[in-house]
């Protein structure tokens, strides 16, 4: 894992960096909000690293998925014999983080009982271990929490205590999703290509211009976590070679799909509308070519012009590669020759050259001619503040 840092050059990321620096100056409690994968834990690590508590422990606990007994023990500790397998006294994270910081991730998932215990600690600073008859210690711990939930909605539904919300929300740091700060994507791509290449001890792969266009056009619904994992997979599989669009995950390759069309009473039978709807059934909904297109075509419910339009839409997404249409159209790889034979038989092969973005080709089935290995590295841009 890279050391905690912010990577990005957007105004939103620079403002976020300023919010983190301001939060680090005090011991006030911090609530960090944002979608899953935006970098809330990185923000918490930076708040601790920039604070006067930096030389003391930073402890972290994910509150999601832990039953109350384990969560209570992890936070407050337990004494020997307090429950099965409690063979010795064990301090909790609150004790271990004395004079430092405790980061509670996904605090919105805490049960109401655990919320009450946390509220009591925030009010008194006292720890009572499980099985102990009295408070065992007072600790000096700064609390930083994070959640991807809307806590006000959780309060309205009775799932989160309002008094705890106001205790935690002294300083509020919100991290925008990556789709709302697209200027950071290029910086993050460059950062993680360099990092993962060094981590796996391989050369940084070159990135084809059309591949970079798709990476920049993608919305990254999983935010920085999805981008980081995608880049690591490309680095490991690329092993220093040029990364082409076909190497990208399916969702990224389809980033430029046109907006979904809705069938209308008037236009549903129009060839262009019909072709677009069938293309979306395959590309977005996972229906296979044989079911969505071939069966109605052989039943004479589709014309050759409609089939050619569907192939055209596919070639626009695959940059003219017929071989990539098998995955786009949800066919088995072994169906490739059958697919081409169907198109040839019915005179529906669409010339692919116009979709190649100037790249040479050696055959009308989409095989690329050799391309000189060059290294169009991502354009360097200033490192600012974007969650990484």
C-alpha positions in Angstrom: 0.0 0.0 0.0 1.2 3.5 -0.8 1.9 5.8 2.2 -1.0 8.0 3.1 -1.2 10.9 0.6 -3.5 12.9 -1.5 -3.1 12.7 -5.2 -5.0 15.1 -7.5 -5.1 18.6 -8.9 -8.8 19.5 -8.8 -10.2 22.4 -6.8 -12.3 19.9 -4.8 -9.2 17.9 -3.8 -7.2 21.0 -2.9 -10.1 22.1 -0.7 -10.2 18.6 0.9 -6.5 18.8 1.7 -7.1 22.2 3.4 -10.0 20.7 5.4 -7.7 17.8 6.6 -5.0 20.2 7.6 -7.4 22.4 9.5 -8.9 19.3 11.3 -5.4 18.2 12.3 -4.7 21.3 14.3 -7.1 20.5 17.1 -8.2 17.5 19.2 -11.9 17.9 18.2 -13.8 14.8 17.0 -14.0 14.4 13.2 -16.7 12.8 11.1 -15.6 11.9 7.6 -18.3 11.1 5.1 -18.3 9.9 1.5 -19.0 7.0 -0.8 -17.3 3.7 -0.3 -13.8 3.7 -1.8 -13.2 7.5 -1.9 -10.3 7.4 0.6 -11.9 8.1 4.0 -9.3 6.0 5.8 -6.5 7.9 4.0 -8.0 11.2 5.3 -8.1 9.8 8.8 -4.5 8.7 8.6 -3.5 12.2 7.3 -5.4 13.9 10.1 -3.4 11.9 12.6 -0.1 12.3 10.8 -0.4 16.1 10.7 -1.6 16.4 14.3 0.4 16.9 17.5 -0.5 13.2 18.3 1.5 11.9 15.3 4.1 10.3 17.6 1.5 8.2 19.4 -0.6 5.3 18.2 -3.2 5.4 15.5 -5.6 2.5 16.0 -8.4 1.6 13.5 -11.5 -0.5 13.7 -14.1 -1.3 11.1 -17.5 -1.4 12.8 -19.3 -3.2 10.0 -20.1 -6.8 10.3 -18.8 -7.3 13.9 -21.3 -8.6 16.5 -21.7 -6.5 19.6 -19.7 -8.8 21.8 -16.6 -8.7 19.5 -17.0 -5.0 18.9 -17.3 -4.2 22.6 -14.2 -6.3 23.4 -12.2 -4.8 20.6 -13.0 -1.3 21.8 -13.0 -1.6 25.6 -11.0 -4.9 26.2 -12.0 -7.7 28.6 -10.8 -9.4 31.7 -9.8 -13.0 32.2 -12.8 -15.4 32.4 -15.4 -12.8 31.3 -16.5 -15.1 28.4 -15.5 -18.3 26.7 -11.9 -18.2 25.4 -11.1 -15.1 27.6 -8.0 -16.8 28.9 -6.3 -13.5 29.9 -6.9 -9.8 30.4 -6.8 -8.0 27.1 -6.7 -4.2 26.6 -9.0 -2.7 24.0 -8.1 -0.3 21.2 -9.1 2.7 23.3 -6.3 1.8 25.8 -3.9 1.0 23.0 -4.5 4.4 21.4 -3.9 6.4 24.6 -2.6 9.9 23.7 -3.1 9.0 20.0 -6.1 8.6 17.7 -8.8 5.9 17.2 -10.4 5.7 13.8 -13.8 4.1 13.7 -14.7 3.2 10.1 -18.4 2.6 9.1 -19.6 4.0 12.5 -23.1 4.2 11.0 -23.3 0.3 11.2 -23.0 0.3 15.0 -26.0 -1.2 16.9 -27.9 1.1 19.2 -26.4 -0.7 22.2 -22.9 0.0 21.0 -23.8 3.5 20.2 -24.8 4.0 23.8 -21.5 2.6 25.1 -19.5 4.8 22.7 -21.5 7.8 23.8 -20.9 7.1 27.4 -17.1 6.9 26.8 -17.2 10.1 24.9 -18.8 11.8 27.8 -16.6 10.4 30.6 -13.4 9.2 28.9 -13.6 6.1 31.2 -13.2 2.5 30.0 -15.0 -0.4 31.6 -13.7 -3.8 30.3 -16.1 -6.6 29.7 -16.4 -8.6 32.9 -14.9 -5.8 35.1 -16.9 -4.5 38.0 -15.6 -1.0 37.8 -14.0 1.5 35.4 -10.4 0.4 34.9 -8.9 3.5 33.4 -9.3 6.9 31.8 -7.7 7.5 28.5 -6.8 10.5 26.3 -7.9 9.4 22.8 -9.0 11.5 19.8 -11.9 9.9 17.9 -12.1 10.1 14.1 -15.1 8.4 12.5 -16.1 7.7 9.0 -19.3 6.4 7.3 -20.8 6.0 3.8 -24.3 6.2 5.2 -26.5 9.3 5.5 -26.6 9.6 9.3 -29.5 12.1 9.2 -31.6 9.5 7.4 -30.5 6.9 9.9 -31.5 9.2 12.8 -34.9 9.7 11.1 -35.4 5.9 10.9 -34.4 5.4 14.5 -31.2 3.5 13.6 -28.7 6.1 14.9 -28.7 8.2 18.0 -29.0 11.9 17.4 -27.0 12.8 20.5 -24.1 10.6 19.3 -24.3 12.2 15.9 -23.8 15.7 17.4 -21.0 14.3 19.6 -19.1 12.9 16.6 -19.9 15.7 14.1 -17.7 18.4 15.6 -15.6 18.7 12.4 -17.1 17.4 9.2 -14.9 16.4 6.3 -16.8 15.3 3.2 -14.9 13.6 0.3 -16.6 13.8 -3.1 -16.9 10.8 -5.4 -14.3 10.5 -8.2 -17.0 11.2 -10.9 -17.4 14.7 -9.4 -13.7 15.4 -9.6 -12.7 13.9 -12.9 -9.6 16.1 -13.1 -8.0 13.8 -10.5 -8.3 10.6 -12.6 -5.2 11.3 -14.7 -3.1 12.0 -11.6 -4.4 8.9 -9.8 -3.7 6.7 -12.9 -0.1 7.9 -13.1 0.4 7.5 -9.4 -0.9 4.0 -9.3 0.8 2.9 -12.5 4.1 4.0 -11.0 3.4 2.6 -7.6 2.2 -0.9 -8.7 5.0 -1.2 -11.2 7.5 -0.6 -8.4 5.7 -2.9 -6.0 5.6 -5.8 -8.5 9.1 -5.0 -9.8 8.0 -4.7 -13.5 8.4 -1.9 -16.0 5.7 0.7 -16.1 3.5 -0.4 -19.1 2.8 2.0 -21.9 -0.8 3.0 -22.4 -2.4 3.3 -25.9 -4.0 6.7 -26.4 -7.5 5.1 -26.9 -7.0 3.1 -23.7 -6.3 6.2 -21.8 -9.4 7.9 -23.3 -11.5 5.0 -22.0 -9.9 5.2 -18.5 -10.5 8.9 -18.4 -14.1 8.6 -19.6 -15.1 6.0 -17.1 -17.2 7.2 -14.0 -15.3 4.9 -11.5 -18.4 4.0 -9.4 -16.1 2.2 -7.0 -14.0 5.4 -6.7 -10.3 5.4 -5.9 -10.4 1.8 -4.6 -11.7 0.5 -8.0 -9.2 2.6 -9.9 -6.3 1.4 -7.8 -7.3 -2.3 -8.2 -7.9 -1.9 -11.9 -4.5 -0.4 -12.5 -2.8 -3.1 -10.4 -4.5 -5.8 -12.5 -3.3 -4.0 -15.7 0.3 -3.7 -14.4 0.5 -7.3 -13.4 -1.1 -8.6 -16.6 0.7 -6.1 -18.8 4.2 -6.8 -17.4 5.6 -3.8 -19.2 3.7 -4.2 -22.5 1.4 -1.8 -24.2 -2.1 -1.7 -22.7 -4.8 -1.8 -25.4 -8.6 -1.2 -24.9 -9.2 -5.0 -25.1 -7.1 -5.4 -21.9 -9.5 -3.2 -19.9 -12.4 -4.6 -17.8 -15.7 -4.8 -19.6 -17.3 -1.9 -17.7 -14.4 0.4 -18.5 -14.4 -0.6 -22.2 -18.1 0.3 -22.4 -17.6 3.7 -20.7 -18.6 5.5 -23.9 -21.8 3.7 -24.5 -24.5 6.2 -25.6 -27.3 7.0 -23.1 -29.8 4.2 -22.8 -32.8 4.6 -25.1 -36.4 3.8 -24.0 -38.7 2.1 -26.5 -41.6 4.3 -27.6 -44.9 3.3 -29.2 -43.9 5.2 -32.4 -40.2 4.5 -32.7 -39.7 1.0 -31.4 -39.9 -0.6 -34.8 -37.6 1.9 -36.5 -34.4 0.1 -37.6 -32.0 2.5 -35.8 -34.1 2.5 -32.6 -34.5 -1.3 -32.9 -30.8 -1.8 -33.4 -29.9 0.4 -30.4 -32.3 -1.4 -28.1 -30.9 -4.8 -29.1 -27.3 -3.5 -28.7 -28.1 -2.3 -25.2 -29.8 -5.6 -24.3 -26.4 -7.3 -25.0 -23.9 -4.6 -23.9 -25.8 -3.5 -20.7 -28.1 -6.3 -19.8 -26.0 -9.4 -20.6 -28.2 -11.0 -23.3 -26.3 -13.1 -25.8 -26.1 -12.3 -29.5 -27.7 -15.6 -30.4 -30.8 -14.9 -28.3 -31.1 -11.1 -28.8 -30.2 -10.9 -32.5 -29.6 -14.2 -34.3 -33.0 -15.8 -33.4 -35.2 -12.9 -34.5 -32.9 -12.4 -37.6 -33.4 -16.0 -38.7 -37.1 -15.6 -38.0 -37.1 -12.6 -40.4 -38.1 -10.2 -37.6 -34.8 -8.2 -38.2 -33.5 -6.9 -41.5 -29.9 -7.0 -42.7 -29.8 -3.2 -42.3 -30.7 -3.6 -38.6 -28.1 -6.3 -38.1 -25.4 -4.1 -39.8 -26.3 -1.2 -37.5 -25.9 -3.5 -34.4 -22.4 -4.6 -35.7 -21.6 -0.9 -36.3 -22.5 0.0 -32.7 -20.3 -2.8 -31.5 -17.3 -1.8 -33.6 -17.6 1.7 -32.3 -17.1 0.4 -28.8 -14.3 -2.1 -29.7 -12.3 0.3 -31.9 -12.9 -1.9 -34.9 -11.9 -5.3 -33.3 -14.3 -8.0 -34.4 -12.6 -10.4 -31.9 -13.8 -8.1 -29.0 -17.4 -8.4 -30.0 -17.6 -12.0 -28.6 -17.4 -10.6 -25.1 -19.3 -7.5 -25.8 -22.2 -9.5 -27.2 -21.9 -12.2 -24.5 -20.8 -15.1 -26.7 -18.4 -17.9 -25.9 -14.9 -17.4 -27.4 -15.3 -20.6 -29.4 -18.3 -18.9 -31.2 -16.1 -16.4 -32.9 -15.8 -18.2 -36.2 -19.5 -19.1 -36.2 -20.3 -15.4 -35.6 -18.1 -14.3 -38.5 -19.6 -16.9 -40.8 -23.1 -15.7 -40.0 -22.1 -12.2 -40.9 -20.4 -13.2 -44.1 -23.3 -15.5 -45.2 -25.8 -12.7 -44.9 -23.5 -9.9 -46.2 -23.4 -8.1 -42.9 -19.7 -7.7 -42.3 -19.1 -4.0 -41.7 -15.7 -2.5 -42.7 -13.8 -2.0 -39.6 -11.1 0.5 -40.8 -13.1 3.6 -39.9 -13.2 2.6 -36.3 -9.5 2.0 -35.8 -8.4 5.5 -34.8 -5.7 5.4 -37.4 -4.2 2.1 -36.4 -3.0 -0.3 -39.0 -4.7 -3.7 -39.5 -3.8 -6.9 -41.2 -7.2 -8.6 -41.8 -10.9 -7.7 -41.9 -11.5 -9.9 -38.8 -9.8 -7.3 -36.5 -6.3 -8.6 -36.1 -3.9 -5.7 -35.4 -0.7 -5.3 -37.3 2.5 -5.0 -35.1 2.7 -1.6 -33.5 6.1 -0.2 -32.4 6.5 -0.3 -28.7 6.4 3.2 -27.6 5.7 4.6 -24.1 2.9 7.3 -24.2 3.1 7.8 -20.5 0.3 9.6 -18.8 0.9 13.3 -19.0 2.6 14.5 -15.8 0.4 16.9 -13.8 1.0 18.6 -10.5 0.3 16.5 -7.4 -2.4 18.2 -5.4 -5.1 16.8 -3.0 -7.2 13.9 -4.2 -8.0 10.8 -2.0 -5.7 7.9 -2.9 
